[in-house]
Amino acid sequence: MKNTYVLLNKKKRTLIEGKLSGRFIHEYRRRCEDIHKSNQYFNIMPVSESGRDLLEEYQQQSSKEMSLLAKISAQNENLSARLEGYERRIFLIVLIVIVAMYLIVRRYV
């Protein structure tokens, strides 16, 4: 996959797409995008049926990951808001304790 000239040949690309699995799917996609950056005529779309199936699978996985990231982001915002509320409450409690201690010490002095 590191050889640009192999990926420029459609027959060889078809063979490669037929053998892709696991993390190599992502590496292949990234490599095609890199080639497209330097060669605008290079089509990053798969040339074989199995490659198109892999692309669909890759896009479905990406959309699942994006939805999970959106849920995590919403949870982070919720937790951040809750922490701000707790911070205000703790500040008020500490302030009340300091004032109470001051009044107690002042009463006995």
N, C-alpha and C positions, 0 to 999 in steps of 0.2 A: 504494500500500500504506500510505501514511501517513494516508489518510482512513479514520477508524474507521467512518463511516456506510456506506462502500462495502463494507467487509468484513462488516458486519452484514447485508447483503443477500445471500441465498443464490445468487441468479441471477448477481450480479456476482462473487461469490466463485468460482462455477463457471467463469466466463470467465477470471478471474485464474489459477486453478489450471491451466487448460488452456494458459496461456502461460508458466508458470514454468519456469526452467532455471537451471543454474549456481548462483551464489552467492545468487540471489534465492529459492531454495528455503529456505535457512536464514533469510534475512531475513523471508520470509513466515511461517515457523513461529514465529520469535521475536515477530513482530508479533501473531500470533494469541494467543500466550501472554500478551503484555502486555495485550491487550484482555480476556482472561479474568480477569486480576487485578482489573480495575476493574469487570467485568460478569460475575458468576458464572454467568449463564445462557448466556453465549457458549460454544459448543462449539468447542474447538480442533481437533477431528477434521475432516479434509477433507470437503467436501460433494460432490465429484465423483469419478468412477472414476479419472481421471488424478491427482487429488489424493491418493487412497488409494495409488496406485502410487508417487507421490513420497514419501509418508510411509514406506512400506516401504523404499524406497531410502535414505531419510534414516536410518532406524533401523539398517539393515544397515551403512551407512557409520559410524554412531556406534559400533556394536558392534565394528567393525574397529578404529576409533581407540582404543577402550577396551582391546582386547586388545594393541594395539601399545604403549599406555602402560603396561600391566601388565608387558610384556616389558622395556621400558626401565627401569621401576622395579626389577625383579629384577636387571637388569644393574648398575644403580647400587649396589644393596646389595652385590652381589658385589664390585664394584670398591672400594667403601668398606672392606669387610673385608680385601681384599688390601692396600690402602694402610695400614691399621692394622698389619698384619703387617710390612710394609716399614718403617714408622716405628719399630717396636720393634727390628728388626734394625739399623737405622742408629744408633739410640741406643746399642745395645750395642757396635757397632763403634767409634763415637766414644769411648765410655767406655774401651774396651780400648786405643785409640790414645793417649788422654790418660794412662792408667796406665802404658803402655809408655814414653811420652816422659818421664814423671816418673821412672821407674826408671832410664832411660838417663842423664838429667841428674843425678840423685842419685849415680849410680855414678862420674861424672867430677868431681864437685865435692867 
